[in-house]
C-alpha cells in the first residue's frame, strides 16, 4: 500500500503546482481569450557523477502573457531520452519546446506562441522552410511529435527569438541538469548530498558550490572559483568561468564574497581599463590618486595640441607627456632640464628604468621588463610586439631588425620564463 500512497502524494503535489501556475498566468479568469508566449531552452552537458561520466540534459521553460511581464510562470524539466541527448543539437531544443507545449496544455492554455533561437535552424524546420538531414532520424521524429502537439491548440505559432534576454531560462535548464548530478551518501547520523565540481572533480556539498551569474550558470566549488579568480588576476588575464571549455567572462557580482576588497577594486579598475583604448589611457601622476581616465574626455577642443590635462578625480593639473604636475610657462624639453624635474619621482623612475635595462613600449610607453627568452616580446598592456633590444616593431611574427638574440637590455633580465611574457612597471 505504501507505493500507492507515495504516488497519490506526487499526483496531489503536481496538481497543486499546476493550479499555482494557472493562478500566476491568470488562466482561471482569462481562459481561452488570451495568447501566451513560451520561451524554452534545452541544454545537454557531459557531467561527472560520482565516478562516472554521463550525458545529462535539462530544459528551462518560461510561460507568460502577451505583455511578457504581467502574468508569468516558469519551470524546468529533465531530458532523459538518451537518443535525444546524443543526436544533433537541434534535438535537445525541439525536446524542450515539446515539454513546454505539453506543460502549457496541462495548464489549459489554448492559444500560444513559442520562440526559437535565432542562431538555430529549428524555426526553419518547424515552419517547413527546411528539412532535417536524412540521417537525423531523431530530429524528424521530434518534428512529427511537435506538429501533432500544435494541433491541440486553437492557435500555435512559431516565431524567432530575436533580441530577448533568456538568461533566466538558461539558468532553469542548468538547474535541471544540476538536480540530476547529485547523489546521497549514508553516514552514521545523517545522509549527505554530494555533487562533483566540474573543475577539480572533488565531491562537494551543493551548499559549497558557487553558481556563475554571467550567463552560463555553471556550478563550481568555492575553492576552484576563488583560486581561478586569484590566479587570473595575478596574471592580468580576463576573468573567465573555470568550467572546462567555457569562455564566459565573470561579472563583478560573481567575485563579491570570493575575493577581498582590494581584489574587487582591481577587477573594477581592469574592466574600466579594458573599456578605454590603450592609446587613450591617461593616469593621474599623483601617487595617492593614480586615477585612470580617457584622454578623449580630457582634451580641450580649443587646445587640441596642448598636453595639459586635469585629473577629474583629484583636480591636479598635470602634463600628459612628462607625467608630472603641470610646468607653467615651460615647454616639456625646458622642464626636463630644470632642477624641479631632476628631483621629481618621474625623473627618478626614468633613471631606474635606464639602470635596470628596462625599456618603454614604443606604442603605449608602458615600461616593460623582459622575463627571459628571445628579443621578440609582446607588451602585456597593449599587446604590441617589438624587439626588446632596439624597439623595432615585429610584423607577421618576424623581426624587422637585425638584432642578435643577445643584444641590448635583455642581458640585464632574468634567464627564466617564456619569451612572450613581460612585466609591466608604472611610475
HELIX and SHEET records of a PDB file:
HELIX    1   1 UNK A    2  UNK A   25  1                                  24    
HELIX    2   2 UNK A   27  UNK A   30  1                                   4    
HELIX    3   3 UNK A   31  UNK A   33  5                                   3    
HELIX    4   4 UNK A   82  UNK A   86  1                                   5    
HELIX    5   5 UNK A   89  UNK A  107  1                                  19    
HELIX    6   6 UNK A  122  UNK A  127  1                                   6    
HELIX    7   7 UNK A  137  UNK A  150  1                                  14    
HELIX    8   8 UNK A  167  UNK A  179  1                                  13    
HELIX    9   9 UNK A  206  UNK A  208  5                                   3    
HELIX   10  10 UNK A  222  UNK A  235  1                                  14    
HELIX   11  11 UNK A  252  UNK A  255  1                                   4    
HELIX   12  12 UNK A  261  UNK A  275  1                                  15    
HELIX   13  13 UNK A  278  UNK A  280  5                                   3    
HELIX   14  14 UNK A  295  UNK A  298  1                                   4    
HELIX   15  15 UNK A  301  UNK A  303  5                                   3    
HELIX   16  16 UNK A  332  UNK A  335  1                                   4    
HELIX   17  17 UNK A  339  UNK A  342  1                                   4    
HELIX   18  18 UNK A  345  UNK A  356  1                                  12    
HELIX   19  19 UNK A  408  UNK A  412  5                                   5    
SHEET    1   A 5 UNK A  72  UNK A  79  0                                        
SHEET    2   A 5 UNK A  52  UNK A  65 -1                                        
SHEET    3   A 5 UNK A  35  UNK A  49 -1                                        
SHEET    4   A 5 UNK A 111  UNK A 116  1                                        
SHEET    5   A 5 UNK A 155  UNK A 160  1                                        
SHEET    1   B 3 UNK A 183  UNK A 186  0                                        
SHEET    2   B 3 UNK A 191  UNK A 196 -1                                        
SHEET    3   B 3 UNK A 203  UNK A 204 -1                                        
SHEET    1   C 2 UNK A 209  UNK A 211  0                                        
SHEET    2   C 2 UNK A 219  UNK A 221 -1                                        
SHEET    1   D 2 UNK A 281  UNK A 283  0                                        
SHEET    2   D 2 UNK A 292  UNK A 294 -1                                        
SHEET    1   E 3 UNK A 308  UNK A 310  0                                        
SHEET    2   E 3 UNK A 317  UNK A 319 -1                                        
SHEET    3   E 3 UNK A 324  UNK A 325 -1                                        
SHEET    1   F 3 UNK A 359  UNK A 360  0                                        
SHEET    2   F 3 UNK A 367  UNK A 370 -1                                        
SHEET    3   F 3 UNK A 422  UNK A 425 -1                                        
SHEET    1   G 2 UNK A 376  UNK A 378  0                                        
SHEET    2   G 2 UNK A 385  UNK A 387 -1                                        
SHEET    1   H 2 UNK A 394  UNK A 395  0                                        
SHEET    2   H 2 UNK A 398  UNK A 399 -1                                        
END                                                                             
